[in-house]
Amino acid sequence: MLCLGVSGGLDRVYECRPELPSTFLHDGAAVLVRDGRVIAAVEEERLNRIKHSNKFPSQSIQYCLEAAGVELKDVDRIAFYATEAYCNAMLERLFVSQPSDAIPMDARLLLRTMLGQEFGTEVDPSRISFVSHHQAHAVSAFAMSGFEQSLVLAIDGGGDFLSGLVAIGSGTEVNILQSFPESNSLGLFYLETIRYLGYSLFDEYKVMGLAPYGDPAPYRNLFAQFYELSENGCYRLYLDRIGPALVRNIQVRQKGMPFTQQHRDVSASLQEALERVVFHILKHYREATGMNRLCLAGGVAHNCTVNGKLLYSGLFEDIFVQPAAHDAGCALGAALMASHEGGRPAPRERLQDVYWGPDLGTEHAVEQELNAWAGHLDIERSDDVSGRAADWMASGAVIGWVQGRSEFGPRALGNRSILADPRPAANKDRINAMVKKREGYRPFAPSVLAEDAPEYFDLPAGETEFPFMNVVVRVRNSKRDSLGAITHVDGTARLQTVSRKSNPTYWSLIDEFKKRTGIPVLLNTSFNNNAEPIVDSVADAVATFLTTELDALVVGPFLVKKRAVTLEDWTSLAVSLPPYVSLYRVRAHTARDRQETVCEIRTAFSGGGTVPISGVLFDLLMRIKGESVLRDLFDSMMMDHAERETLVEELKGLWEQRRVRLHPPSRAIHLKSECHQMTEQA
């Protein structure tokens, strides 16, 4: 039985509809299961290149179908990650803000219409189901835990007019004990507070990383006014008190401003308050139910610090955190719920890995794609990429590492990673500055050979495997100085243990590094820059390699370095516009008494914003039909050498922000360009 789970928005990548509640319709994904087992899964952001994509996950669905060798008509059930009543209420809200006959007020009809248009097939309404959002979270965790019985806690910002639930998982069933209203949303509690620290939605993990630099004591009493703990694991939040209290008591930080000790202390108080509420809930239900195992899901379950403290507390004998705990993981839960309803529940097995995304392709295909960048890259095939890459890192290089199928979820787990020597503390600052372009305090995670983990990390009793990088553990005191790049200020690290069985290629790389340095650990962070999701394809990897200061790249069996690039190399590339951007030329006030014509690139997704561009570049981009070779565009506009250099620099800046695409021309465009050049010469 084939079941497809879907999360995300209900408009296409190039469409721009009014904003719905920010806690819903993001992190689009598709997951395909056969008889309760995952065949394929990918987040839409990996394919459409929009972080936390709020668009319809058409590319994700297409990938899942291709991976299984089926068409949409072959899928038995299609499950969406929210109830039909909630989706209809959101559509009504959308209609109020922008009345349109093009948007039906019926979620089932809209979903059928979208699927029919995208995949050219009629979908029987009986094949579509809508599932409870938080139950999908809960099922995604319990069904993958391998537990016969456990307590389940799912908490996030919101969905289905709720913000979480407590349940008992038993056998193949998940039965709800308690649900939490949106007014008690721990996700919104965190989000509302970080707004006064210069952060917004999807930045919660940054504040989690900042918290260890602060002291919760100065603002503990202030935060005590924001929540109330009561009997039977109940609690109440006072979200409306947060803003006024913080405005009176701290200097509100604007984005880009430096952090003060006030901001660090507020972060610490926020983290402490979250931990107090979570422990309050779980202590009660641990005692009331007698359950000694716990499953966690929902966006708040990505708070690795809470997860680590729960493990060290001994409150539960074992804890399983669903690795895609955010809303993309609801696509997994929805698919599993549909499969269960069809009589094919997930087998009771502990999840070992999440390498469910697209594969790199054949060696020949990878080589062809790399060779197309011959003007920019030096490429060498090696039968010992692990050894060579280990040599590079032991000598100080920071590398991109791309192998096999991509990971499902927000963590790079050794198949789409940036890797480096974990020993020099300076590597943390170097990677934050040269690749991530982010705050210097932000920590990086270690990947360690599973068999060596206890020697380097003080693991909670009975816990030896941490394959998903979703728990913070203590670095042993004796090892902190030798692991300066991955040890956080409080002596902890967000650990990934690497098993030879689950990922032999990555295990081999770490083992080769160990042979050269004596250290069985690598610094591992996601392979992306600050403007994009984690890379997925070879093309993504090359683009990120060329727009960051990474020293080297390993793709499959190929070792890649950068070449010195000439203007001619740049102008031989094609330029195209991603489907989510549009060009605008508008009249705007640039001063009180002055108007000017302003040229802009705008995006069709939430939070993308607008970027100004020069009028000359605007004219050039308007000439593109699909894609065009830069040299041909420059020739058609009769630009001199200096003008070409200026525009190439502007284009490179936009490429780094992923507002334009620079890439080798397709064969048809390449032949057309050659023909054009021959005509010009004649």
TACORBEL-V599479 format. One record per residue. N is the residue number from 0. SS is DSSP state (h for helix, s for strand, l for the rest). PHI is phi in radians with two decimals (NA if undefined). NEAR is the number of other ideal C-beta (glycine too) atoms within 12 Angstrom. Layout:
BEGIN
N_SS_PHI_NEAR, N_SS_PHI_NEAR
END
This chain:
BEGIN
0_l_NA_26, 1_s_-1.76_35, 2_s_-2.28_44, 3_s_-1.96_52, 4_s_-1.78_55, 5_s_-2.35_53, 6_s_-2.29_50, 7_l_2.12_47, 8_l_-1.51_46, 9_l_-2.21_40, 10_l_-2.24_36, 11_l_-1.38_29, 12_l_-1.07_33, 13_l_-1.66_21, 14_l_-1.61_25, 15_l_-2.34_25, 16_l_-1.76_29, 17_l_-1.03_22, 18_l_-1.22_23, 19_l_-1.66_31, 20_l_-0.87_30, 21_l_-1.16_26, 22_l_-1.58_40, 23_l_-2.38_42, 24_l_1.05_42, 25_l_-2.42_38, 26_l_0.96_50, 27_l_-1.08_47, 28_s_-2.84_56, 29_s_-2.37_55, 30_s_-2.36_58, 31_s_-1.98_48, 32_s_-2.13_44, 33_s_-2.04_30, 34_l_0.88_22, 35_l_1.44_32, 36_s_-1.92_28, 37_s_-1.26_44, 38_s_-1.68_33, 39_s_-2.70_38, 40_s_-2.80_49, 41_s_-2.74_52, 42_s_-1.45_52, 43_h_-1.06_45, 44_h_-1.06_45, 45_h_-1.16_44, 46_h_-1.81_38, 47_h_-1.59_39, 48_l_1.17_39, 49_l_-1.94_40, 50_l_-1.04_34, 51_l_0.92_38, 52_l_-0.80_43, 53_l_-1.84_44, 54_l_-1.76_43, 55_l_-1.08_38, 56_l_-1.41_51, 57_h_-1.15_37, 58_h_-1.21_34, 59_h_-1.12_44, 60_h_-1.08_44, 61_h_-1.05_28, 62_h_-1.04_34, 63_h_-1.05_45, 64_h_-1.12_31, 65_h_-1.14_22, 66_h_-1.09_29, 67_h_-1.60_27, 68_l_1.18_13, 69_l_-2.27_23, 70_l_-1.97_19, 71_h_-1.04_34, 72_h_-1.15_19, 73_h_-1.49_22, 74_l_-1.41_37, 75_l_-1.33_29, 76_s_-2.35_35, 77_s_-2.14_46, 78_s_-2.04_44, 79_s_-1.72_52, 80_l_-1.52_53, 81_l_-2.69_44, 82_l_-1.26_29, 83_h_-1.11_27, 84_h_-1.10_18, 85_h_-1.17_30, 86_h_-1.07_38, 87_h_-1.12_26, 88_h_-1.12_22, 89_h_-1.16_36, 90_h_-1.15_35, 91_h_-1.11_20, 92_h_-1.14_22, 93_h_-1.10_29, 94_h_-1.14_22, 95_h_-1.09_15, 96_h_-1.35_16, 97_l_-2.62_19, 98_l_-0.98_14, 99_l_-2.78_17, 100_l_-1.31_8, 101_l_-1.37_19, 102_l_-1.95_28, 103_l_-1.17_21, 104_l_-1.50_22, 105_l_-2.05_21, 106_h_-1.09_31, 107_h_-1.10_28, 108_h_-1.14_21, 109_h_-1.09_33, 110_h_-1.11_37, 111_h_-1.07_26, 112_h_-1.11_25, 113_h_-1.05_34, 114_h_-1.11_35, 115_h_-1.12_21, 116_h_-1.21_21, 117_h_-1.35_27, 118_h_-2.12_28, 119_l_1.08_13, 120_l_-2.55_22, 121_l_-1.35_15, 122_l_-1.92_33, 123_l_-1.11_18, 124_h_-0.98_20, 125_h_-1.21_11, 126_h_-1.46_27, 127_s_-1.77_35, 128_s_-2.32_36, 129_s_-2.04_35, 130_l_-2.05_41, 131_l_-1.11_34, 132_h_-0.99_50, 133_h_-1.35_50, 134_h_-1.20_41, 135_h_-1.07_52, 136_h_-0.98_60, 137_h_-1.09_51, 138_h_-1.13_48, 139_h_-1.03_55, 140_h_-1.48_47, 141_h_-1.12_49, 142_h_-1.15_48, 143_h_-1.73_47, 144_h_-1.40_37, 145_l_1.41_22, 146_l_-1.36_32, 147_l_-1.38_20, 148_s_-2.54_27, 149_s_-2.93_41, 150_s_-1.38_45, 151_s_-2.26_50, 152_s_-2.13_57, 153_s_-2.10_52, 154_s_-2.43_48, 155_s_-2.69_48, 156_s_-1.30_40, 157_s_3.04_41, 158_s_2.86_51, 159_l_1.00_39, 160_l_1.15_25, 161_s_-2.22_37, 162_s_-2.28_39, 163_s_2.79_48, 164_s_-2.79_40, 165_s_-2.02_43, 166_s_-2.49_39, 167_s_-1.98_30, 168_s_-1.67_42, 169_s_-2.56_23, 170_l_1.12_18, 171_l_-1.95_24, 172_s_-1.91_23, 173_s_-2.20_40, 174_s_-1.96_24, 175_s_-1.34_27, 176_s_-1.71_26, 177_s_-2.71_31, 178_s_-2.09_29, 179_s_-2.00_39, 180_s_-1.25_23, 181_h_-1.08_28, 182_h_-1.13_21, 183_h_-1.91_33, 184_l_-1.30_36, 185_h_-1.21_46, 186_h_-1.12_44, 187_h_-1.23_37, 188_h_-1.02_43, 189_h_-1.15_51, 190_h_-1.12_35, 191_h_-1.09_36, 192_h_-1.25_46, 193_h_-1.23_37, 194_h_-1.03_28, 195_h_-1.54_34, 196_h_-1.93_42, 197_l_1.48_26, 198_l_-2.12_33, 199_l_-2.55_22, 200_l_-0.90_32, 201_l_1.39_30, 202_l_-1.75_27, 203_h_-0.99_40, 204_h_-1.16_38, 205_h_-1.16_32, 206_h_-1.24_40, 207_h_-1.02_41, 208_h_-1.28_38, 209_h_-1.39_40, 210_h_-0.94_42, 211_l_-1.12_30, 212_l_-1.44_29, 213_l_-1.95_32, 214_l_-2.09_20, 215_l_-1.26_26, 216_h_-1.03_15, 217_h_-1.03_22, 218_h_-2.04_35, 219_h_-1.08_22, 220_h_-1.17_15, 221_h_-1.10_30, 222_h_-1.19_37, 223_l_-1.09_20, 224_l_-1.39_23, 225_l_-1.63_37, 226_s_-2.63_36, 227_s_-2.46_19, 228_s_-1.74_22, 229_l_-2.36_15, 230_l_-1.15_11, 231_l_1.06_16, 232_l_1.26_26, 233_l_-1.46_21, 234_s_-2.69_35, 235_s_-2.41_22, 236_s_-1.84_36, 237_l_-2.09_23, 238_h_-1.10_29, 239_h_-1.24_15, 240_h_-1.50_23, 241_h_-1.11_34, 242_h_-1.03_20, 243_h_-1.00_18, 244_h_-1.18_25, 245_h_-1.21_30, 246_h_-1.05_16, 247_h_-1.34_15, 248_h_-1.98_23, 249_l_-2.39_31, 250_l_-1.43_20, 251_l_-1.10_25, 252_l_-1.59_28, 253_l_-1.61_15, 254_l_-0.98_17, 255_l_1.65_10, 256_l_-1.28_16, 257_l_-1.18_17, 258_l_-1.48_30, 259_l_-1.83_20, 260_h_-1.12_19, 261_h_-0.97_27, 262_h_-1.13_36, 263_h_-1.14_30, 264_h_-1.19_31, 265_h_-1.10_44, 266_h_-1.03_45, 267_h_-1.14_34, 268_h_-1.17_42, 269_h_-1.08_44, 270_h_-1.09_44, 271_h_-1.10_34, 272_h_-1.12_38, 273_h_-1.03_43, 274_h_-1.10_33, 275_h_-1.08_28, 276_h_-1.18_40, 277_h_-1.09_41, 278_h_-1.12_27, 279_h_-1.05_28, 280_h_-1.07_40, 281_h_-1.28_37, 282_h_-1.08_28, 283_h_-1.11_26, 284_h_-1.30_31, 285_h_-1.10_29, 286_h_-1.28_17, 287_h_-1.23_18, 288_h_-1.78_27, 289_l_1.32_14, 290_l_-1.26_32, 291_l_-1.85_21, 292_s_-2.19_33, 293_s_-2.42_44, 294_s_-2.00_46, 295_s_-2.18_51, 296_s_-2.70_52, 297_l_1.63_49, 298_h_-0.96_45, 299_h_-1.17_45, 300_h_-1.23_46, 301_h_-1.43_42, 302_l_-1.37_41, 303_h_-1.13_40, 304_h_-1.16_40, 305_h_-1.02_43, 306_h_-1.03_44, 307_h_-1.13_37, 308_h_-1.17_29, 309_h_-1.10_39, 310_h_-1.13_36, 311_h_-1.18_26, 312_h_-1.17_21, 313_l_1.32_18, 314_l_-1.09_30, 315_l_-2.20_37, 316_l_-1.25_23, 317_s_-2.63_29, 318_s_-2.29_42, 319_s_-2.06_42, 320_s_-1.88_47, 321_l_-1.10_48, 322_l_-1.12_41, 323_l_-1.84_44, 324_l_-1.21_47, 325_l_-1.30_50, 326_l_-1.18_56, 327_h_-1.03_52, 328_h_-1.16_52, 329_h_-1.15_53, 330_h_-1.11_51, 331_h_-1.13_56, 332_h_-1.06_53, 333_h_-1.10_49, 334_h_-1.10_55, 335_h_-1.20_51, 336_h_-1.15_44, 337_h_-1.12_41, 338_h_-1.14_39, 339_h_-1.10_34, 340_h_-1.11_23, 341_l_-1.51_25, 342_l_1.55_14, 343_l_-2.22_24, 344_l_-1.22_28, 345_l_-1.15_40, 346_l_-1.18_22, 347_l_-1.43_21, 348_l_-2.29_18, 349_l_-1.28_25, 350_l_-1.12_37, 351_l_-1.82_24, 352_l_-2.74_35, 353_l_-2.28_41, 354_l_-1.46_35, 355_l_-1.96_43, 356_l_-1.52_46, 357_l_-1.05_34, 358_l_-1.47_26, 359_l_-1.09_34, 360_l_1.83_22, 361_l_-1.22_13, 362_h_-1.02_21, 363_h_-1.11_15, 364_h_-1.14_19, 365_h_-1.10_31, 366_h_-1.08_24, 367_h_-1.06_21, 368_h_-1.16_30, 369_h_-1.17_38, 370_h_-1.12_23, 371_l_-1.13_25, 372_l_-1.75_37, 373_l_-0.98_20, 374_l_-1.23_25, 375_l_-1.97_31, 376_s_-2.22_31, 377_s_-1.71_21, 378_s_-2.16_31, 379_s_-2.40_22, 380_s_-1.53_21, 381_l_-2.44_22, 382_l_-1.49_13, 383_l_-2.34_17, 384_h_-1.15_31, 385_h_-1.11_34, 386_h_-1.13_22, 387_h_-1.17_31, 388_h_-1.14_44, 389_h_-1.10_35, 390_h_-1.04_25, 391_h_-1.01_33, 392_h_-1.19_42, 393_h_-1.11_28, 394_l_-1.63_19, 395_l_1.88_19, 396_l_-1.34_32, 397_l_-1.90_42, 398_s_-2.18_46, 399_s_-1.62_48, 400_s_-2.31_51, 401_s_-2.29_51, 402_l_-2.53_41, 403_l_0.95_29, 404_l_-1.51_32, 405_l_-1.32_43, 406_l_-1.43_42, 407_l_-1.61_50, 408_l_2.01_46, 409_l_-1.50_40, 410_l_-1.90_42, 411_l_-1.43_44, 412_l_-2.02_48, 413_l_1.81_47, 414_l_-1.99_45, 415_s_-2.45_47, 416_s_-2.15_48, 417_s_-1.75_43, 418_s_-2.23_51, 419_s_-2.80_46, 420_l_-1.12_41, 421_l_-1.44_44, 422_l_-1.41_30, 423_l_-1.26_27, 424_l_-1.03_26, 425_h_-1.12_20, 426_h_-1.11_35, 427_h_-1.07_37, 428_h_-1.14_23, 429_h_-1.11_29, 430_h_-1.26_43, 431_h_-1.01_31, 432_h_-1.44_20, 433_h_-1.58_24, 434_h_-2.04_38, 435_h_-1.38_31, 436_l_0.88_21, 437_l_-2.36_28, 438_l_-1.03_31, 439_l_-1.19_24, 440_l_-1.32_27, 441_l_-1.15_32, 442_l_-1.46_45, 443_l_-2.04_44, 444_s_-1.70_48, 445_s_-1.72_49, 446_s_-1.88_50, 447_s_-2.23_45, 448_s_-1.01_36, 449_h_-0.96_32, 450_h_-1.24_20, 451_h_-1.76_30, 452_h_-0.99_34, 453_h_-1.09_25, 454_h_-1.26_24, 455_h_-1.83_37, 456_s_-2.27_43, 457_s_-1.45_25, 458_l_-1.43_28, 459_l_-1.02_29, 460_l_-0.94_16, 461_l_1.40_16, 462_l_-1.83_30, 463_l_-2.24_23, 464_l_-2.03_34, 465_l_-2.35_37, 466_l_-1.34_37, 467_l_-2.02_44, 468_l_1.00_42, 469_l_-2.15_44, 470_l_-2.40_40, 471_s_-1.56_43, 472_s_-2.18_42, 473_s_-1.52_31, 474_s_-1.39_36, 475_l_-1.04_25, 476_h_-0.93_15, 477_h_-1.25_15, 478_h_-1.92_30, 479_l_-1.11_26, 480_h_-1.17_16, 481_h_-1.55_25, 482_h_-2.23_40, 483_l_-1.14_30, 484_l_-1.42_37, 485_l_-2.08_44, 486_l_-1.58_38, 487_l_-1.30_34, 488_l_-1.05_24, 489_l_-1.66_27, 490_l_1.42_24, 491_s_-2.02_34, 492_s_-2.73_45, 493_s_-1.55_44, 494_l_-1.57_49, 495_s_-2.16_49, 496_s_-1.61_44, 497_s_-1.96_43, 498_l_-1.64_29, 499_l_-1.10_20, 500_l_-1.30_16, 501_l_-1.34_27, 502_l_-2.54_35, 503_h_-1.08_21, 504_h_-1.20_31, 505_h_-1.20_43, 506_h_-1.02_32, 507_h_-1.08_28, 508_h_-1.08_40, 509_h_-1.13_45, 510_h_-1.11_31, 511_h_-1.15_29, 512_h_-1.12_42, 513_h_-1.09_30, 514_h_-1.07_18, 515_h_-1.54_24, 516_h_-2.14_24, 517_l_1.43_17, 518_l_-1.95_34, 519_l_-1.54_35, 520_s_-2.37_44, 521_s_-2.22_50, 522_s_-1.29_44, 523_s_-2.27_47, 524_s_-2.38_45, 525_s_-1.16_43, 526_l_-1.45_44, 527_l_-2.89_39, 528_l_-1.76_36, 529_l_-1.36_26, 530_l_-1.89_29, 531_l_-2.48_37, 532_l_-1.26_39, 533_l_-1.05_37, 534_l_-1.11_43, 535_l_-2.17_40, 536_l_-1.67_33, 537_h_-1.05_41, 538_h_-1.06_30, 539_h_-1.06_37, 540_h_-1.10_44, 541_h_-1.15_37, 542_h_-1.04_38, 543_h_-1.23_41, 544_h_-1.04_40, 545_h_-1.40_34, 546_l_-1.95_34, 547_l_-2.32_35, 548_l_-1.76_24, 549_l_-1.01_38, 550_l_-1.44_29, 551_s_-2.77_37, 552_s_-2.43_45, 553_s_-2.13_49, 554_s_-2.20_44, 555_l_1.01_33, 556_l_-1.60_27, 557_s_-1.89_38, 558_s_-1.74_32, 559_s_-2.25_41, 560_s_-2.19_25, 561_s_-1.49_25, 562_l_-1.81_17, 563_l_-1.22_12, 564_l_-1.91_21, 565_l_-1.67_16, 566_h_-1.04_26, 567_h_-1.10_18, 568_h_-1.09_22, 569_h_-1.18_32, 570_h_-1.28_32, 571_l_-1.41_31, 572_l_-1.39_41, 573_s_-1.63_34, 574_s_-2.13_39, 575_s_-2.58_30, 576_l_-1.80_35, 577_l_-1.04_35, 578_l_-1.12_25, 579_l_-1.63_35, 580_s_-2.02_34, 581_s_-2.39_27, 582_s_-1.76_29, 583_s_-2.36_23, 584_s_-2.12_22, 585_s_-2.31_18, 586_s_-1.58_13, 587_s_-2.50_16, 588_s_-1.30_12, 589_s_-1.82_13, 590_s_-2.76_8, 591_l_-1.00_6, 592_l_-2.03_7, 593_s_-2.41_11, 594_s_-1.98_12, 595_s_-2.42_15, 596_s_-1.45_18, 597_s_-2.05_23, 598_s_-1.86_27, 599_s_-2.49_27, 600_s_-1.91_34, 601_s_-2.07_25, 602_s_-1.90_36, 603_l_-1.81_29, 604_l_-2.31_38, 605_l_-1.09_32, 606_l_1.33_21, 607_l_-1.27_30, 608_l_1.28_17, 609_s_-2.19_22, 610_s_-2.15_28, 611_s_-1.30_26, 612_s_-2.35_30, 613_l_-1.25_24, 614_h_-1.10_19, 615_h_-1.16_23, 616_h_-1.16_38, 617_h_-0.98_29, 618_h_-1.08_22, 619_h_-1.14_36, 620_h_-1.17_36, 621_h_-1.19_23, 622_l_-1.44_24, 623_l_-1.27_29, 624_l_-2.14_17, 625_l_1.42_17, 626_l_-2.60_29, 627_s_-2.50_35, 628_s_-1.28_37, 629_h_-1.01_42, 630_h_-0.99_32, 631_h_-1.17_31, 632_h_-1.13_36, 633_h_-1.10_36, 634_h_-1.09_23, 635_h_-1.16_19, 636_l_-1.75_22, 637_l_0.91_11, 638_l_-1.53_24, 639_l_-1.50_13, 640_h_-1.03_14, 641_h_-1.14_12, 642_h_-1.13_23, 643_h_-1.13_27, 644_h_-1.06_20, 645_h_-1.09_20, 646_h_-1.23_35, 647_h_-1.06_34, 648_h_-1.12_18, 649_h_-1.15_32, 650_h_-1.12_38, 651_h_-1.08_27, 652_h_-1.13_23, 653_h_-1.21_34, 654_h_-1.12_36, 655_h_-1.06_28, 656_l_-1.52_30, 657_l_1.09_35, 658_l_-1.60_37, 659_l_-2.30_39, 660_s_-2.00_36, 661_s_-1.96_40, 662_s_-2.88_33, 663_l_-1.03_34, 664_l_-1.17_32, 665_l_-1.12_19, 666_h_-1.01_14, 667_h_-1.11_16, 668_h_-1.18_28, 669_h_-1.08_23, 670_h_-1.15_14, 671_h_-1.10_22, 672_h_-1.15_30, 673_h_-1.08_19, 674_h_-1.09_16, 675_h_-1.09_22, 676_h_-1.13_18, 677_h_-1.12_11, 678_h_-1.13_12, 679_h_-1.08_15, 680_h_-1.17_9, 681_l_-1.13_7
END
